[in-house]
Structure formats: structure tokens, C-alpha cells
Amino acid sequence: MTWAPITGPIQSALVVLECNELDGTLDFFADKLGFQLEVISPADDPSMAVLAGYGLRIRLQVVAGSCAPSHLELMSPDPGELFNGELNLIAPNGTRINLIESNPEVNIPPLAQSLVVSTISGNAKWGFGRAGMEYRDLEPGRQGGRFIASHIRIPDGGPVPDYVHFHKVRFQLIFCYRGWVKVVYEDQGEPFVLQAGDCVLQPPEIRHRVLESSSGLEVIEISCPAEHDTLVERLITLPTAQVKPDRIFGGQLFVRHEAALATWLPWRYEGFEFRDLGIAEATFGLAGARVIRPTTATQTPVVLVENEFFFTFVMDGSVTLVIPGQVDRVLEAGDSFVMPADQKHALTDIARDTQFLEVSLPGELRAIST
């Protein structure tokens, strides 16, 4: 047999190892064996991790029941051009070999809209996610896997055990609800602090890192798709030497909205005002976000909102969610809802101190009064 340097369309290989529990297996490969973490997903409840070391890359994949024999993944820009188009091969020893794209596009699942009401007092369940953060799922059905809305907290302040990373996403918004958090972003200058009411748009694949937080930090994160990869960055260090506020990442601009500097404007309904978070402009209409508060009104009209995604989170005060034919729901601080496009609804009994966050895709809200 003649050995030759490996060249050609296959760019890398990945050994897949199944496991029943990720944390302990990840600790074994990383802490005991010295492998380095590259990718972990999803952030709120990890079930997959990619590690590298000693010339080998492995993927730990959580499965239910018994673990199957290992298999090999070969990555290529055009796997269909190899091996007569066969994407799934079996070696004589039973090893499964799969040919996959080396840098596939983000998979956006088909939309399956549903009404979701989440109350912090009634069905709040917190789980442990990436970098020691606690996650509360505000939309368990994920609208068919297309969106995830997470309430994230860090109970104890201080340094956050994070690392420079990026996400393979279509859209991702981070809103600081309570406390403060120190963060740093690629080409956006020195680290800065997000205060309560501030927001950032994290465009696709921008490198970033969470550095430090106050005790009781709480943020709201909206992402599309629901399940997406978080990749560890080992070459780029932050902050970067250059500052490029106009750089486009995946068709979007980075946004840092500071509540203290915001201008309040009349909202779409009389008796309310809002501050725009700059998301629609930065995403060129893909998404929009705003914070709303009453001035003189105590209710909104009954409307249909014909958007792909329409999310509302009550930050302060209280409102009553009215849906014709259903029992009225009183929503207080920490409660939220996702409204499907075919559902009439209104907000009534809006307390004077109420503020709520509204996120929509697309950015232009298609509200039809009924």
C-alpha cells in the first residue's frame, strides 16, 4: 500500500460517539483526556458537542436507550459529487460513514404557529445550559422548531465562564431585562456593559463573549432557528484591533441599543408610546423589536397580527390578555405570549407602570383591527 498526502474535496473527518448523558461524557473527554471544545448545541439544553485533540475530532451525541456503534462523518463542499453520489456508506467492520456538507446553510424548519402563554408563577421551569447559565423556555413548542424564546438568568454575579464563540443563526436578539452584563463583540470596540432595558442584535456568526454579570442578571433571548450550533472560536481574540461599526455579518449589522439614550415616540395605538430598538433597520426588515408603555390608554383594540412571529414579554406592571372565546389571562412581570397570525386578541386593564417588549418577524408589524 502506498501512502500519500491527503488532498481532494474532503476537508475534514468527524467521529461520532453516542452517549446517554452529555455533561459527564464531555467532562471526561475535555478534563480527563484533554480534548478541546469546538461546538455545543443547543445552548439552553445541550445534547451535542464537538471536541478536537490529538489530530482527531469527535462529536458527542446524546441518544435515548442503548448507544449504537460509532460512525464516521466526512465533510466536503459538495458531497454528492463523491462516491457516485452515495452519501451513506458501511465499512466491512460495520462502521457507518456519512458524507455531509462541510459548511451547510442554516436549516430553517417549516413554520407551525401556535398560541403560547407562559407565566413565571405557573409553569416556570429553569434548567442549566451553556456557561453556567440557567434557562427558562418561554415557547416549548418552538413554533415547529423555527423559533426559541428563552428567559436566561445568572443568579450569582461575577466573572462568567464563557469563551469566544459564535452562532449559526438566521436571527438572534438579546434584551437585558434585569441587572447588568459585560460583553464584547467582534469589530465593535472595547467591552461594554448592557444595563436593564438595553438590547443587542447579534448578527449571524459575529464572534462574542460574555465576561461578567451582576447578581440576578436576567436576559430575554429570541433566536431563529430554535436549535442552532454554538461554535467555539480559537483564532480570533476579543476585542479585535479594528472597530468596524458598519460591517455586515450574514446580511445584518450589529446593534447596541441603550435605553438611557432612547427617544420615546407615539405607538401605533393612541395613548401609548414606544422606543424602537433598531432591529428592523439593522436586519433590513427581517425583524423588529420595541418597548411599549401606556401614557393615557388602558387597553388596545382587538387585532389580528399577520406576522411569521409575534412575541410579547411583560417587563413591568400587568395586563389582561383577551382572546375571544377563551378565559381572560392576567399577565404580570415575567409573563409572555406568542400569538399566531389567525388569532384575534387585545390587551386590557393595562396598569400605569406597565412596560412590555414586543418582537416580530418581519420587522413591519401587520396588525389588522377587527
DRENDO-1510 file (C-alpha; in Angstrom, 1 decimal, always signed):
<recs>
REC; n; res; u; v; w
REC; 1; MET; +0.0; +0.0; +0.0 .
REC; 2; THR; +1.3; +3.4; -1.0 .
REC; 3; TRP; +0.7; +6.3; +1.4 .
REC; 4; ALA; +0.3; +9.8; +0.0 .
REC; 5; PRO; -0.7; +13.2; +1.4 .
REC; 6; ILE; -4.5; +13.6; +1.8 .
REC; 7; THR; -5.8; +16.0; -0.8 .
REC; 8; GLY; -9.1; +16.5; -2.6 .
REC; 9; PRO; -12.6; +17.6; -1.8 .
REC; 10; ILE; -13.0; +16.0; +1.6 .
REC; 11; GLN; -11.9; +18.7; +4.1 .
REC; 12; SER; -12.2; +17.0; +7.5 .
REC; 13; ALA; -13.4; +14.0; +9.3 .
REC; 14; LEU; -15.5; +13.6; +12.5 .
REC; 15; VAL; -16.0; +10.5; +14.7 .
REC; 16; VAL; -19.5; +10.3; +16.2 .
REC; 17; LEU; -19.8; +8.8; +19.7 .
REC; 18; GLU; -23.2; +8.3; +21.2 .
REC; 19; CYS; -23.8; +8.8; +24.9 .
REC; 20; ASN; -26.8; +8.8; +27.3 .
REC; 21; GLU; -25.6; +11.9; +29.3 .
REC; 22; LEU; -23.6; +14.8; +27.9 .
REC; 23; ASP; -22.2; +16.6; +30.9 .
REC; 24; GLY; -20.2; +13.7; +32.4 .
REC; 25; THR; -19.1; +12.5; +29.0 .
REC; 26; LEU; -18.0; +16.0; +28.0 .
REC; 27; ASP; -16.1; +16.4; +31.2 .
REC; 28; PHE; -14.3; +13.1; +30.7 .
REC; 29; PHE; -13.1; +13.9; +27.2 .
REC; 30; ALA; -12.3; +17.6; +28.0 .
REC; 31; ASP; -11.0; +17.5; +31.5 .
REC; 32; LYS; -9.5; +14.0; +31.8 .
REC; 33; LEU; -8.4; +13.3; +28.2 .
REC; 34; GLY; -7.6; +16.9; +27.2 .
REC; 35; PHE; -9.8; +17.4; +24.2 .
REC; 36; GLN; -10.9; +21.0; +23.4 .
REC; 37; LEU; -14.5; +22.0; +22.9 .
REC; 38; GLU; -15.3; +23.4; +19.5 .
REC; 39; VAL; -19.1; +23.3; +19.2 .
REC; 40; ILE; -22.0; +22.8; +21.6 .
REC; 41; SER; -25.8; +22.8; +20.8 .
REC; 42; PRO; -28.4; +23.8; +21.6 .
REC; 43; ALA; -27.4; +26.4; +24.2 .
REC; 44; ASP; -30.4; +26.1; +26.5 .
REC; 45; ASP; -30.2; +22.2; +26.9 .
REC; 46; PRO; -27.1; +20.8; +25.2 .
REC; 47; SER; -27.3; +17.4; +23.6 .
REC; 48; MET; -24.4; +17.6; +21.2 .
REC; 49; ALA; -20.8; +18.7; +21.5 .
REC; 50; VAL; -17.8; +18.6; +19.1 .
REC; 51; LEU; -14.3; +18.3; +20.5 .
REC; 52; ALA; -10.8; +18.2; +19.0 .
REC; 53; GLY; -7.5; +16.8; +20.1 .
REC; 54; TYR; -4.5; +14.7; +19.0 .
REC; 55; GLY; -5.4; +15.0; +15.3 .
REC; 56; LEU; -8.9; +13.8; +15.9 .
REC; 57; ARG; -12.4; +15.5; +16.0 .
REC; 58; ILE; -15.2; +13.8; +17.8 .
REC; 59; ARG; -18.9; +14.6; +18.2 .
REC; 60; LEU; -20.7; +13.5; +21.4 .
REC; 61; GLN; -24.4; +12.9; +20.6 .
REC; 62; VAL; -27.0; +12.2; +23.3 .
REC; 63; VAL; -29.4; +9.4; +22.4 .
REC; 64; ALA; -32.1; +7.6; +24.4 .
REC; 65; GLY; -31.6; +3.9; +25.1 .
REC; 66; SER; -28.5; +1.9; +24.1 .
REC; 67; CYS; -25.7; +3.6; +22.2 .
REC; 68; ALA; -25.1; +2.4; +18.7 .
REC; 69; PRO; -21.7; +1.6; +17.1 .
REC; 70; SER; -19.6; +4.6; +16.2 .
REC; 71; HIS; -19.7; +6.1; +12.7 .
REC; 72; LEU; -17.5; +8.5; +10.7 .
REC; 73; GLU; -18.6; +11.8; +9.1 .
REC; 74; LEU; -16.7; +13.1; +6.1 .
REC; 75; MET; -17.2; +16.8; +5.3 .
REC; 76; SER; -17.0; +18.1; +1.7 .
REC; 77; PRO; -18.2; +21.3; +0.0 .
REC; 78; ASP; -20.1; +19.0; -2.5 .
REC; 79; PRO; -20.5; +15.5; -1.0 .
REC; 80; GLY; -22.9; +14.5; -3.8 .
REC; 81; GLU; -20.0; +14.5; -6.3 .
REC; 82; LEU; -18.1; +11.8; -4.4 .
REC; 83; PHE; -18.5; +8.0; -4.4 .
REC; 84; ASN; -21.1; +8.1; -7.3 .
REC; 85; GLY; -23.4; +10.2; -5.2 .
REC; 86; GLU; -23.6; +7.7; -2.3 .
REC; 87; LEU; -23.9; +9.7; +1.0 .
REC; 88; ASN; -24.2; +6.8; +3.4 .
REC; 89; LEU; -21.6; +4.0; +3.3 .
REC; 90; ILE; -20.9; +1.0; +5.5 .
REC; 91; ALA; -17.3; -0.3; +6.1 .
REC; 92; PRO; -16.7; -4.1; +6.3 .
REC; 93; ASN; -16.4; -3.8; +10.1 .
REC; 94; GLY; -19.8; -2.2; +10.4 .
REC; 95; THR; -18.6; +1.4; +10.8 .
REC; 96; ARG; -21.2; +3.8; +9.2 .
REC; 97; ILE; -19.7; +6.6; +7.0 .
REC; 98; ASN; -21.8; +9.6; +6.2 .
REC; 99; LEU; -20.9; +12.3; +3.6 .
REC; 100; ILE; -22.1; +15.7; +4.7 .
REC; 101; GLU; -21.6; +19.3; +3.6 .
REC; 102; SER; -18.6; +21.0; +5.3 .
REC; 103; ASN; -20.4; +24.3; +5.8 .
REC; 104; PRO; -24.2; +23.8; +5.3 .
REC; 105; GLU; -26.7; +26.6; +5.3 .
REC; 106; VAL; -28.7; +27.2; +8.5 .
REC; 107; ASN; -31.7; +24.9; +8.4 .
REC; 108; ILE; -34.9; +26.8; +9.0 .
REC; 109; PRO; -37.7; +24.4; +9.8 .
REC; 110; PRO; -41.2; +24.9; +8.4 .
REC; 111; LEU; -43.3; +27.3; +10.5 .
REC; 112; ALA; -46.0; +25.8; +12.7 .
REC; 113; GLN; -47.7; +28.6; +14.5 .
REC; 114; SER; -49.5; +28.2; +17.8 .
REC; 115; LEU; -50.7; +30.2; +20.8 .
REC; 116; VAL; -48.3; +30.0; +23.7 .
REC; 117; VAL; -48.8; +31.8; +27.1 .
REC; 118; SER; -46.0; +31.4; +29.6 .
REC; 119; THR; -46.4; +32.6; +33.2 .
REC; 120; ILE; -43.5; +32.8; +35.6 .
REC; 121; SER; -45.6; +31.8; +38.6 .
REC; 122; GLY; -47.5; +29.0; +36.9 .
REC; 123; ASN; -45.2; +26.9; +34.7 .
REC; 124; ALA; -41.7; +28.3; +35.2 .
REC; 125; LYS; -39.0; +25.6; +34.9 .
REC; 126; TRP; -35.4; +26.5; +35.0 .
REC; 127; GLY; -32.7; +24.3; +33.5 .
REC; 128; PHE; -28.9; +24.5; +33.3 .
REC; 129; GLY; -27.4; +25.5; +29.9 .
REC; 130; ARG; -24.1; +26.7; +28.4 .
REC; 131; ALA; -21.5; +28.5; +30.5 .
REC; 132; GLY; -23.4; +28.0; +33.8 .
REC; 133; MET; -26.4; +30.0; +32.7 .
REC; 134; GLU; -30.0; +29.0; +33.7 .
REC; 135; TYR; -32.6; +28.8; +31.0 .
REC; 136; ARG; -36.4; +29.1; +31.1 .
REC; 137; ASP; -38.2; +28.1; +27.9 .
REC; 138; LEU; -40.9; +30.6; +27.0 .
REC; 139; GLU; -42.0; +28.7; +23.9 .
REC; 140; PRO; -41.7; +24.9; +24.4 .
REC; 141; GLY; -43.4; +24.1; +21.0 .
REC; 142; ARG; -40.8; +26.3; +19.3 .
REC; 143; GLN; -43.3; +27.2; +16.5 .
REC; 144; GLY; -42.4; +24.0; +14.7 .
REC; 145; GLY; -38.7; +24.4; +15.5 .
REC; 146; ARG; -38.4; +27.8; +13.8 .
REC; 147; PHE; -38.1; +30.0; +16.9 .
REC; 148; ILE; -36.9; +29.8; +20.5 .
REC; 149; ALA; -37.7; +32.4; +23.2 .
REC; 150; SER; -35.6; +32.0; +26.4 .
REC; 151; HIS; -35.6; +33.7; +29.7 .
REC; 152; ILE; -31.9; +33.4; +30.9 .
REC; 153; ARG; -30.5; +34.2; +34.3 .
REC; 154; ILE; -27.3; +34.2; +36.2 .
REC; 155; PRO; -28.1; +34.2; +40.0 .
REC; 156; ASP; -24.6; +34.8; +41.3 .
REC; 157; GLY; -22.7; +37.8; +39.9 .
REC; 158; GLY; -19.0; +37.9; +38.9 .
REC; 159; PRO; -16.9; +36.5; +36.0 .
REC; 160; VAL; -18.9; +34.3; +33.6 .
REC; 161; PRO; -17.1; +31.1; +32.5 .
REC; 162; ASP; -17.7; +31.9; +28.8 .
REC; 163; TYR; -15.4; +31.8; +25.8 .
REC; 164; VAL; -15.2; +33.5; +22.4 .
REC; 165; HIS; -17.9; +31.9; +20.3 .
REC; 166; PHE; -20.4; +32.5; +17.5 .
REC; 167; HIS; -23.8; +31.1; +16.5 .
REC; 168; LYS; -25.1; +29.7; +13.2 .
REC; 169; VAL; -28.5; +31.6; +13.1 .
REC; 170; ARG; -30.9; +33.5; +11.0 .
REC; 171; PHE; -31.8; +35.9; +13.8 .
REC; 172; GLN; -30.8; +36.5; +17.4 .
REC; 173; LEU; -31.7; +39.3; +19.8 .
REC; 174; ILE; -30.5; +39.7; +23.4 .
REC; 175; PHE; -32.5; +42.0; +25.7 .
REC; 176; CYS; -31.2; +42.8; +29.2 .
REC; 177; TYR; -34.2; +42.6; +31.4 .
REC; 178; ARG; -32.7; +42.9; +34.9 .
REC; 179; GLY; -29.2; +43.6; +36.3 .
REC; 180; TRP; -26.2; +44.2; +34.0 .
REC; 181; VAL; -23.8; +42.1; +31.9 .
REC; 182; LYS; -20.4; +43.0; +30.5 .
REC; 183; VAL; -19.9; +41.7; +26.9 .
REC; 184; VAL; -17.5; +42.1; +24.0 .
REC; 185; TYR; -18.2; +41.8; +20.2 .
REC; 186; GLU; -16.0; +41.3; +17.1 .
REC; 187; ASP; -15.1; +44.6; +15.5 .
REC; 188; GLN; -17.3; +46.6; +17.9 .
REC; 189; GLY; -14.5; +48.0; +20.2 .
REC; 190; GLU; -13.8; +47.5; +23.8 .
REC; 191; PRO; -16.1; +45.5; +26.2 .
REC; 192; PHE; -19.2; +47.3; +27.3 .
REC; 193; VAL; -22.0; +46.9; +29.8 .
REC; 194; LEU; -25.6; +46.2; +29.0 .
REC; 195; GLN; -27.9; +47.7; +31.6 .
REC; 196; ALA; -31.5; +46.8; +32.3 .
REC; 197; GLY; -33.5; +47.9; +29.2 .
REC; 198; ASP; -30.6; +47.7; +26.8 .
REC; 199; CYS; -30.5; +45.4; +23.8 .
REC; 200; VAL; -28.1; +43.9; +21.2 .
REC; 201; LEU; -28.7; +42.3; +17.9 .
REC; 202; GLN; -26.2; +39.5; +17.4 .
REC; 203; PRO; -26.0; +39.1; +13.6 .
REC; 204; PRO; -25.1; +35.7; +12.3 .
REC; 205; GLU; -21.6; +34.4; +13.2 .
REC; 206; ILE; -20.4; +37.6; +14.9 .
REC; 207; ARG; -17.8; +36.5; +17.5 .
REC; 208; HIS; -18.6; +37.5; +21.0 .
REC; 209; ARG; -18.1; +36.7; +24.7 .
REC; 210; VAL; -19.9; +37.2; +28.0 .
REC; 211; LEU; -17.4; +38.5; +30.5 .
REC; 212; GLU; -19.1; +39.4; +33.8 .
REC; 213; SER; -22.5; +40.0; +35.2 .
REC; 214; SER; -24.3; +41.4; +38.2 .
REC; 215; SER; -26.1; +39.1; +40.7 .
REC; 216; GLY; -29.6; +38.4; +39.5 .
REC; 217; LEU; -28.9; +39.1; +35.8 .
REC; 218; GLU; -31.9; +38.2; +33.6 .
REC; 219; VAL; -32.0; +38.5; +29.8 .
REC; 220; ILE; -34.5; +37.6; +27.1 .
REC; 221; GLU; -33.1; +35.9; +24.0 .
REC; 222; ILE; -35.1; +35.3; +20.8 .
REC; 223; SER; -33.4; +33.1; +18.1 .
REC; 224; CYS; -34.2; +31.5; +14.8 .
REC; 225; PRO; -34.0; +28.6; +14.3 .
REC; 226; ALA; -34.7; +27.1; +17.7 .
REC; 227; GLU; -31.9; +24.6; +17.5 .
REC; 228; HIS; -28.6; +26.1; +16.3 .
REC; 229; ASP; -25.0; +25.5; +16.7 .
REC; 230; THR; -22.7; +27.5; +19.0 .
REC; 231; LEU; -19.1; +27.3; +17.7 .
REC; 232; VAL; -16.0; +28.0; +19.8 .
REC; 233; GLU; -13.6; +30.5; +18.2 .
REC; 234; ARG; -9.9; +29.7; +18.8 .
REC; 235; LEU; -8.2; +32.1; +16.3 .
REC; 236; ILE; -9.9; +35.4; +16.8 .
REC; 237; THR; -9.3; +37.1; +20.2 .
REC; 238; LEU; -11.6; +39.9; +21.5 .
REC; 239; PRO; -11.6; +42.8; +21.5 .
REC; 240; THR; -10.4; +42.9; +17.9 .
REC; 241; ALA; -7.8; +45.6; +16.9 .
REC; 242; GLN; -10.2; +47.3; +14.4 .
REC; 243; VAL; -13.5; +48.9; +15.0 .
REC; 244; LYS; -16.0; +48.4; +12.1 .
REC; 245; PRO; -19.5; +49.5; +13.2 .
REC; 246; ASP; -20.7; +49.3; +9.6 .
REC; 247; ARG; -19.5; +45.7; +9.0 .
REC; 248; ILE; -22.2; +43.4; +7.7 .
REC; 249; PHE; -22.4; +39.9; +9.3 .
REC; 250; GLY; -24.6; +37.5; +7.4 .
REC; 251; GLY; -26.6; +40.3; +5.9 .
REC; 252; GLN; -27.1; +42.2; +9.2 .
REC; 253; LEU; -25.5; +45.0; +11.2 .
REC; 254; PHE; -24.6; +44.8; +14.9 .
REC; 255; VAL; -26.9; +46.9; +17.1 .
REC; 256; ARG; -26.4; +48.1; +20.6 .
REC; 257; HIS; -29.5; +49.9; +21.9 .
REC; 258; GLU; -29.1; +51.9; +25.1 .
REC; 259; ALA; -32.3; +52.6; +26.9 .
REC; 260; ALA; -31.0; +55.7; +28.7 .
REC; 261; LEU; -30.4; +57.4; +25.3 .
REC; 262; ALA; -33.6; +56.3; +23.6 .
REC; 263; THR; -36.3; +58.5; +22.2 .
REC; 264; TRP; -39.9; +57.7; +23.0 .
REC; 265; LEU; -42.4; +58.1; +20.1 .
REC; 266; PRO; -46.2; +57.7; +19.7 .
REC; 267; TRP; -47.1; +54.0; +19.2 .
REC; 268; ARG; -49.4; +52.6; +16.7 .
REC; 269; TYR; -52.3; +52.9; +19.1 .
REC; 270; GLU; -53.3; +56.2; +20.7 .
REC; 271; GLY; -52.5; +56.5; +24.4 .
REC; 272; PHE; -49.2; +54.6; +24.2 .
REC; 273; GLU; -45.5; +55.4; +23.4 .
REC; 274; PHE; -42.6; +53.2; +22.4 .
REC; 275; ARG; -38.9; +53.1; +21.9 .
REC; 276; ASP; -37.6; +51.3; +18.8 .
REC; 277; LEU; -34.6; +49.0; +19.5 .
REC; 278; GLY; -33.1; +49.5; +16.0 .
REC; 279; ILE; -33.5; +45.9; +14.9 .
REC; 280; ALA; -35.6; +46.5; +11.8 .
REC; 281; GLU; -33.1; +48.9; +10.3 .
REC; 282; ALA; -30.1; +46.6; +11.1 .
REC; 283; THR; -31.8; +43.5; +9.7 .
REC; 284; PHE; -33.1; +45.3; +6.7 .
REC; 285; GLY; -36.6; +44.5; +7.6 .
REC; 286; LEU; -36.2; +40.9; +8.7 .
REC; 287; ALA; -37.2; +41.5; +12.3 .
REC; 288; GLY; -38.3; +44.3; +14.6 .
REC; 289; ALA; -38.3; +45.0; +18.3 .
REC; 290; ARG; -39.7; +47.7; +20.6 .
REC; 291; VAL; -40.5; +48.5; +24.2 .
REC; 292; ILE; -44.0; +49.9; +24.8 .
REC; 293; ARG; -45.6; +51.7; +27.7 .
REC; 294; PRO; -49.0; +53.4; +28.2 .
REC; 295; THR; -49.4; +57.2; +28.5 .
REC; 296; THR; -53.2; +57.6; +28.9 .
REC; 297; ALA; -54.7; +54.3; +27.5 .
REC; 298; THR; -55.6; +51.2; +29.4 .
REC; 299; GLN; -56.3; +48.9; +26.5 .
REC; 300; THR; -55.6; +48.1; +22.9 .
REC; 301; PRO; -58.0; +47.3; +20.1 .
REC; 302; VAL; -58.8; +43.8; +19.1 .
REC; 303; VAL; -56.4; +42.9; +16.3 .
REC; 304; LEU; -55.0; +40.1; +14.1 .
REC; 305; VAL; -51.2; +40.3; +13.8 .
REC; 306; GLU; -50.4; +38.6; +10.5 .
REC; 307; ASN; -46.7; +38.0; +11.1 .
REC; 308; GLU; -44.4; +35.0; +10.9 .
REC; 309; PHE; -43.6; +35.5; +14.6 .
REC; 310; PHE; -45.1; +37.8; +17.2 .
REC; 311; PHE; -43.8; +37.7; +20.8 .
REC; 312; THR; -44.7; +39.9; +23.8 .
REC; 313; PHE; -42.9; +39.9; +27.2 .
REC; 314; VAL; -44.3; +41.8; +30.2 .
REC; 315; MET; -41.4; +43.6; +31.8 .
REC; 316; ASP; -43.3; +45.6; +34.5 .
REC; 317; GLY; -46.8; +46.1; +35.6 .
REC; 318; SER; -49.7; +43.9; +34.5 .
REC; 319; VAL; -52.1; +43.5; +31.6 .
REC; 320; THR; -55.0; +41.2; +30.8 .
REC; 321; LEU; -54.7; +39.2; +27.6 .
REC; 322; VAL; -58.2; +38.9; +26.0 .
REC; 323; ILE; -58.8; +36.2; +23.3 .
REC; 324; PRO; -62.4; +35.9; +22.1 .
REC; 325; GLY; -63.9; +32.6; +23.2 .
REC; 326; GLN; -61.2; +31.9; +25.8 .
REC; 327; VAL; -60.8; +32.8; +29.5 .
REC; 328; ASP; -59.0; +36.1; +30.0 .
REC; 329; ARG; -55.5; +35.8; +31.4 .
REC; 330; VAL; -53.8; +38.3; +33.7 .
REC; 331; LEU; -50.2; +38.7; +32.8 .
REC; 332; GLU; -47.6; +40.2; +35.2 .
REC; 333; ALA; -43.9; +40.9; +35.1 .
REC; 334; GLY; -42.0; +37.9; +33.7 .
REC; 335; ASP; -45.0; +36.5; +31.7 .
REC; 336; SER; -45.1; +36.3; +27.9 .
REC; 337; PHE; -47.1; +35.1; +24.9 .
REC; 338; VAL; -46.6; +34.1; +21.3 .
REC; 339; MET; -49.6; +35.0; +19.1 .
REC; 340; PRO; -50.3; +33.1; +15.9 .
REC; 341; ALA; -51.5; +35.0; +12.8 .
REC; 342; ASP; -55.1; +33.7; +12.8 .
REC; 343; GLN; -55.9; +34.6; +16.4 .
REC; 344; LYS; -57.7; +37.8; +17.4 .
REC; 345; HIS; -56.5; +39.3; +20.7 .
REC; 346; ALA; -56.4; +42.5; +22.8 .
REC; 347; LEU; -54.7; +43.8; +25.9 .
REC; 348; THR; -56.9; +45.3; +28.6 .
REC; 349; ASP; -56.6; +46.6; +32.2 .
REC; 350; ILE; -53.1; +47.8; +31.4 .
REC; 351; ALA; -51.6; +49.1; +34.6 .
REC; 352; ARG; -50.0; +52.6; +34.5 .
REC; 353; ASP; -46.5; +51.2; +35.3 .
REC; 354; THR; -46.6; +48.6; +32.6 .
REC; 355; GLN; -43.8; +48.1; +30.0 .
REC; 356; PHE; -43.6; +45.3; +27.6 .
REC; 357; LEU; -41.1; +44.0; +25.0 .
REC; 358; GLU; -42.5; +43.2; +21.5 .
REC; 359; VAL; -40.5; +41.2; +18.9 .
REC; 360; SER; -41.8; +40.5; +15.4 .
REC; 361; LEU; -40.7; +38.9; +12.2 .
REC; 362; PRO; -40.8; +40.5; +9.7 .
REC; 363; GLY; -40.0; +43.8; +11.3 .
REC; 364; GLU; -43.0; +45.6; +9.9 .
REC; 365; LEU; -46.0; +44.7; +12.1 .
REC; 366; ARG; -49.0; +43.6; +10.1 .
REC; 367; ALA; -51.8; +44.4; +12.7 .
REC; 368; ILE; -55.3; +44.4; +11.4 .
REC; 369; SER; -58.1; +45.8; +13.6 .
REC; 370; THR; -61.2; +43.7; +13.7 .
</recs>
